[in-house]
């Protein structure tokens, strides 16, 4: 998943420079929220807490960003639960979470 997140982010940034910032924030929020939904499905509670902490520390205090993160989380959780999705290897999942947090921080200009 890490490669897919970075590839998508790169394509968006290069394809639409005028709207790259907005597109990057959308991609970052959906990626992190999607992983959070999977973490909840798989009961990777430590990773979910890590993502929520990163969101709180990184996102501007705006209802839109919080709602977008929660919507992506809910969509991913419901989809995984409905389909009975298999849980990814925890170590690989942790790497994906770290990449998504980095993407989020980059999209919102945080270090």
Number of C-alpha atoms within 10 A of each C-alpha: 15 16 10 10 17 16 12 12 21 13 12 18 17 10 11 12 11 10 11 18 17 16 17 22 21 17 21 26 28 22 27 30 28 23 25 28 27 28 26 20 20 17 12 17 13 11 20 21 14 15 21 17 12 17 20 11 12 18 19 12 10 8 9 10 16 16 12 15 24 20 17 19 25 18 16 23 22 14 16 19 16 9 8 10 13 11 14 12 8 13 9 12 19 18 13 19 23 17 20 27 23 17 24 26 19 16 22 17 12 12 8
